[in-house]
């Protein structure tokens, strides 16, 4: 398993132990991808997982660039277009500075505009 897949698996375990349910992993469409789609009660949550092993170019949160945010919006819109009804939604980020549960930072309701 590569480090990206390991980070996503760690994030999925982290979220499920906090009561969220995994709906989809690695949802892809033309021009975008969402690492995890989860349910938090009635809210559909699009989760970006970022792993940084070094602070040399900034931490994990700095790696969510404007281009990445645009691709997240595109993929979320594509996913929502497949649903009969659009539920309440938000974007979260799981930030890891290493592949250990104690290195997880969960940012809820990030702004991707």
Buried (B, 14 or more C-beta within 10 A) or exposed (E): EEEEEEBBBBBBEBBEEEEBEBBEBEBEBEEBBBBBBBBBEEBBBBBBBBBBEEEEEEEBBEBBEEEBBBBBBBBBEBBBEEEEEEEEEBBBBBBBBBEEEEBBEEBEEBEBE
